[in-house]
Amino acid sequence: MANVNLAAPEAAESSTIRSRRKNAYKTRFYIGSTVINAILLILLVLTVIPFIYMISSAFKPNSEIFGTPLTLIPVHFTMVNMQDLLTNFPFARWAFNTAVVAVLGTLTSLVLGSLAGFAFAKYNFPFKNVLFGVLLATMLIPGQVTLVPQFEVIRVLHWFNTYQALILPRAVSAFTIFLMRQYTLSVPDELLDAARVDGATEFSIWWRVIVPLVRPGLAVVAILSFTGLWNDYLWPLVVTTDPSMFVMNLGISSLVGPYDYQYGILLSGAVLAALPLIIIFFFFQNNSCRD
């Protein structure tokens, strides 16, 4: 009994120490979480406020855009900027050009990138590793370095102010091929051998076996390619001079002249240019939440 009575205070003391340590850990955890959330909230506000101001200013007269103090909510709400953009400028044509370039460029990137990744992952051919190394080395070269050679190719082919000039040079990248190769390496070779035994052609193996199994990689390529082509500005600036072939980013920038700054119309175009990407983001966000 004496031993039991002596052990009881020690057990109670150890449980008290554990409880204090647990409470201290919880306190530190809550403090750390609060600090991190506060920092993230500040960064969110700094990121979102300019975007909100852009949207609100699209529905303000120019006098209010440059007025003080700055207001996030329009005092004098107006649709004149949107109406002027859609009636006085070929914005619909710019939007159509951007959609054609983004969609066709993305589809081309998916097909060529997946086929090249399949070849590098599942076939053996001379200088395979050397070619893949050279391909990876091109990722270290800035795009501005190859701008002049690409410009000369477009000039020789007489492709200025054409869709092929806007799409083909940006259709597939080394990163796309590298990413699809890594995804294709995860596909078991036994599946390909079984398909060959059943009489499938190599193209049929790619379409029926590889493509369904690398859909996550294709989704990543599609998102990156579409976003990059939709937001591209430098290359369209180089290969297009006809306003009817401008993409949205180039067309919107042309609204800024040396003597006239129509910022209301400019911000309206920026809102309309960003709207499709916002819709796509929320669409995929909702689908991922359902899954």
C-alpha positions in Angstrom: 0.0 0.0 0.0 2.9 2.3 0.8 4.3 1.8 -2.7 1.0 2.6 -4.2 0.6 5.8 -2.2 4.1 7.0 -3.2 3.5 6.2 -6.9 0.2 8.1 -7.1 1.7 11.6 -6.5 4.4 10.9 -9.1 1.8 9.8 -11.7 -0.3 12.9 -10.9 2.8 15.2 -11.3 3.8 13.6 -14.6 0.3 14.0 -16.0 0.3 17.6 -14.9 3.6 18.2 -16.7 2.3 16.5 -19.9 -0.8 18.6 -19.7 1.3 21.8 -19.4 3.5 20.8 -22.3 0.4 20.0 -24.4 -1.1 23.4 -23.6 2.1 25.2 -24.4 2.3 23.4 -27.7 -1.2 24.3 -28.6 -0.5 28.0 -27.6 2.6 28.1 -29.9 0.6 26.4 -32.7 -2.2 28.9 -32.5 0.2 31.9 -32.3 2.2 30.6 -35.3 -1.0 29.9 -37.3 -2.4 33.3 -36.5 0.8 35.0 -37.6 1.0 33.0 -40.9 -2.7 33.7 -41.7 -2.2 37.4 -41.0 0.8 37.5 -43.4 -1.2 35.6 -46.1 -4.2 38.0 -45.6 -1.9 41.0 -46.1 -0.4 39.5 -49.2 -3.9 38.6 -50.5 -5.1 42.2 -50.0 -2.0 43.7 -51.7 -2.6 41.3 -54.7 -6.4 41.7 -55.0 -6.8 45.4 -54.5 -5.2 46.5 -57.8 -7.3 43.9 -59.6 -10.5 45.2 -57.9 -9.5 48.8 -58.7 -9.0 47.8 -62.4 -12.5 46.3 -62.6 -14.2 49.3 -60.8 -12.3 51.8 -62.9 -13.6 50.2 -66.1 -17.0 51.6 -65.1 -15.8 55.1 -64.2 -15.5 58.2 -66.3 -11.9 59.4 -66.9 -12.3 62.3 -64.5 -13.1 60.0 -61.7 -10.3 57.6 -62.5 -7.7 60.4 -62.1 -9.7 62.0 -59.2 -8.7 62.1 -55.6 -9.3 60.3 -53.3 -9.2 57.0 -55.0 -12.4 55.0 -54.7 -12.9 51.2 -55.2 -16.6 51.6 -55.9 -17.6 53.9 -58.8 -19.3 57.1 -57.7 -20.7 57.8 -61.2 -21.2 54.3 -62.7 -21.1 54.3 -66.5 -21.0 51.8 -69.4 -19.6 54.3 -71.9 -16.1 52.8 -71.7 -17.4 49.3 -72.6 -19.6 50.7 -75.4 -16.8 52.7 -76.9 -14.4 49.7 -76.8 -16.9 47.4 -78.5 -18.2 49.9 -81.1 -15.2 52.1 -82.0 -12.5 49.4 -82.0 -12.3 45.9 -83.5 -12.2 44.3 -80.0 -14.4 41.3 -81.1 -11.8 40.6 -83.9 -9.0 40.8 -81.3 -10.8 38.4 -79.0 -11.5 36.0 -81.9 -7.8 36.0 -82.9 -6.7 35.4 -79.3 -9.2 32.5 -78.9 -8.0 30.9 -82.2 -4.3 31.2 -81.3 -4.8 29.9 -77.7 -7.1 27.0 -78.6 -5.2 25.8 -81.7 -1.9 26.4 -80.1 -2.9 24.4 -77.0 -4.2 21.5 -79.1 -1.0 21.4 -81.1 1.1 21.5 -78.0 -0.8 18.6 -76.5 -0.5 16.4 -79.6 3.1 17.1 -80.4 4.3 17.2 -76.8 2.6 13.9 -76.0 4.0 12.2 -79.1 7.5 13.5 -78.5 7.3 12.5 -74.9 6.1 9.0 -75.9 9.0 8.6 -78.3 11.6 9.7 -75.8 10.1 7.5 -73.0 9.3 4.2 -74.8 11.5 4.0 -77.9 15.2 3.4 -78.4 16.9 5.1 -81.3 20.4 6.4 -82.1 21.5 9.4 -80.2 18.4 9.4 -78.1 20.0 10.6 -74.9 22.1 13.2 -76.8 19.0 14.6 -78.4 17.1 14.7 -75.1 20.1 16.5 -73.5 20.1 19.1 -76.3 16.4 19.5 -75.9 16.8 20.2 -72.1 19.7 22.6 -72.8 17.4 24.7 -74.9 15.4 25.4 -71.8 18.4 27.4 -70.5 18.2 29.8 -73.5 16.1 32.9 -73.1 13.3 33.4 -75.6 14.7 36.8 -76.6 17.9 35.2 -77.9 15.9 33.2 -80.5 13.7 36.1 -81.4 15.7 37.3 -84.4 16.2 33.8 -86.0 12.5 33.1 -85.7 11.7 36.5 -87.2 13.9 35.6 -90.2 12.1 32.3 -90.6 8.7 34.1 -90.6 10.0 36.7 -93.1 11.3 34.0 -95.5 8.1 32.1 -95.4 6.0 35.3 -95.8 4.0 34.5 -92.8 3.5 38.0 -91.4 0.0 38.7 -90.2 -1.1 35.1 -90.4 -2.3 32.6 -87.8 0.5 30.1 -88.5 3.0 32.8 -87.5 1.2 33.3 -84.2 0.7 29.6 -83.4 3.5 27.4 -84.8 6.6 29.0 -83.2 4.9 28.8 -79.8 3.1 25.5 -80.3 5.4 23.2 -78.4 8.2 23.8 -75.9 11.0 21.7 -74.5 9.4 21.8 -71.1 6.2 20.3 -72.5 8.2 17.4 -74.1 10.1 16.9 -70.9 7.0 16.9 -68.7 5.2 14.4 -71.0 8.2 12.1 -71.1 8.3 11.9 -67.4 4.6 11.1 -67.2 4.9 8.5 -70.0 7.8 6.8 -68.2 5.3 5.8 -65.5 3.2 3.7 -67.9 4.2 0.0 -67.7 5.9 -1.5 -70.8 3.7 -4.6 -70.4 0.6 -2.6 -71.4 2.3 -1.5 -74.6 3.5 -5.1 -75.4 0.0 -6.4 -74.8 -1.4 -3.9 -77.2 1.1 -4.9 -79.8 0.2 -8.5 -79.4 -3.4 -7.6 -80.0 -2.4 -6.0 -83.3 -2.5 -2.3 -82.3 -0.4 0.1 -84.4 2.0 2.5 -82.7 -0.3 5.4 -83.2 -3.2 3.4 -81.8 -1.1 2.5 -78.7 -0.4 6.2 -78.1 -4.0 7.2 -78.5 -5.7 4.3 -76.7 -3.1 3.4 -74.0 -0.8 6.4 -73.4 -3.2 9.3 -73.6 -5.7 8.0 -71.1 -3.0 7.2 -68.6 -1.2 10.6 -68.8 -4.3 12.8 -68.6 -3.0 14.7 -65.5 0.1 15.7 -67.4 -2.0 16.7 -70.4 -4.1 18.8 -68.1 -1.0 20.6 -66.8 0.3 21.2 -70.3 -3.2 22.5 -71.5 -3.4 25.0 -68.6 0.1 26.3 -69.0 -0.1 26.5 -72.8 -3.5 28.1 -72.9 -2.5 30.7 -70.3 0.8 31.4 -72.0 -0.7 31.9 -75.4 -3.6 33.9 -74.1 -1.3 36.3 -72.3 1.4 36.5 -74.9 2.4 40.0 -76.1 6.0 40.1 -77.4 5.7 37.5 -80.3 2.4 38.9 -81.7 4.0 42.4 -81.5 6.8 41.1 -83.8 4.8 39.2 -86.4 1.6 41.3 -86.8 1.3 44.8 -88.1 -2.3 44.6 -89.4 -4.8 45.7 -86.7 -7.2 43.0 -87.9 -4.7 40.3 -86.8 -3.9 41.8 -83.4 -4.5 39.6 -80.3 -6.2 41.3 -77.4 -3.1 42.2 -75.4 -1.6 43.9 -78.5 -4.9 45.5 -79.4 -5.4 46.9 -75.9 -1.9 48.3 -75.8 -2.5 50.1 -79.1 -5.2 52.2 -77.4 -2.5 54.1 -75.6 -1.3 56.9 -78.0 1.3 59.6 -77.6 -1.3 62.3 -77.0 -4.4 60.4 -75.9 -4.7 58.1 -72.9 -8.1 56.5 -72.8 -7.6 54.7 -69.5 -11.3 53.9 -69.1 -11.4 52.0 -72.4 -8.0 50.5 -71.7 -9.1 49.1 -68.4 -12.4 47.8 -69.9 -10.3 45.9 -72.4 -8.1 44.5 -69.6 -11.2 43.3 -67.7 -12.7 41.6 -70.8 -9.3 40.0 -71.6 -9.0 38.6 -68.1 -12.6 37.4 -67.9 -12.1 34.1 -69.8 -9.2 33.0 -67.6 -11.2 33.8 -64.5 -14.1 31.7 -65.7 -11.8 28.8 -66.6 -10.2 29.0 -63.1 -13.4 28.9 -61.2 -14.7 26.1 -63.5 -11.7 23.9 -62.8 -11.8 24.9 -59.1 -15.4 23.8 -58.8 -14.8 20.5 -60.6 -11.8 19.7 -58.4 -13.9 20.4 -55.3 -16.6 18.0 -56.5 -14.0 15.3 -57.1 
